[in-house]
């Protein structure tokens, strides 16, 4: 089959890898500049910041089997076993060079086309000889026999309107929490103790990470995530206003360090508020196979996205 995967996050890359390994022709499109989705890492000067997902856990045998080779190569490492004074003993894993390095490994050998925005999905024409026509914002289109769509559900719905695909009402009503992130390049280490992470430290912040102490940055680099309530309330603030407010909120963790540079990052579809009970959704009565997958299906954690990608590939492979 000629398969198009929309979205190069973990669900999309996982599905693409399974389908390509099964011998199918797979093309992955993503509007971002690099694969990974929320496996996002940015450099500011000599500092490196994870500004999306900060870590991941392993809860199922199937996911453990997929992660184990990356632990053996040293790409994935155990960061800590909890962020409170009394660790819970459950491993939290991070990635050498930042979370995005894992996505780049997963994308090796795949036809992943970044900076490529899928504009619409239409039913294929007799002329194309394919079930689907995937239209890009540059005016080009790609024919596909099967589709895997892994972007957030509101975006998936907007793509599929022209294909006359009816989604379940529960999927259409899926809402997402937002996250505003602040990245701070500092002249010295911030006031964040071992292991370098703070989970829900205040009523405004959901996570604070010292990327140097975490082990991915050569220079002091602090990531500050506002929680869902604060992010929703201040989403439309001017960048300078939001930065100043988050600098104040994170003041005790910045400590006596001097802020050399501050950058803002917004995640519009950070966390789904409700989950579809199955790891993916397969459309019925369409001209060709179509599967929706992502973290709104098997769970918002990294493991959920991977398991959803596996399920999507299995649905196409039968």
Number of C-alpha atoms within 10 A of each C-alpha: 15 17 24 26 25 28 31 30 30 29 34 34 30 23 28 32 20 19 22 18 12 11 9 15 17 23 19 25 23 23 18 16 11 19 30 26 23 21 24 21 20 15 14 16 11 11 20 25 28 28 28 24 18 25 19 17 17 19 12 11 9 13 17 14 11 12 16 12 12 15 15 10 9 12 18 21 17 17 19 20 16 17 18 13 9 8 11 11 9 13 18 17 19 24 25 16 18 28 28 25 19 21 22 14 12 19 23 11 9 16 15 22 18 16 13 18 17 20 16 19 23 18 20 20 12 8 6 12 12 19 21 28 23 22 18 17 12 10 8 10 16 17 20 25 19 21 25 29 28 29 25 22 24 15 12 20 19 13 22 18 14 12 19 12 18 14 18 10 8 10 17 13 11 16 17 19 16 22 25 26 26 23 26 26 26 20 15 16 22 26 16 18 15 14 18 20 24 21 14 15 15 14 11 17 24 19 18 24 26 29 25 19 22 21 18 21 21 13 20 22 31 33 24 24 27 26 20 19 16 18 23 15 10 16 17 10 12 9 14 11 12 19 20 13 14 20 18 12 17 22 14 12 22 21 13 14 16 14 18 12 13 17 14 16 14 17 17 15 17 19 19 19 11 16 17 17 11 13 23 26 23 15 15 13 9 15 15 16 19 24 21 28 34 30 30 30 24 24 22 17 16 23 23 24 27 27 25 30 34 25 25 31 24 14 16 18 12 5
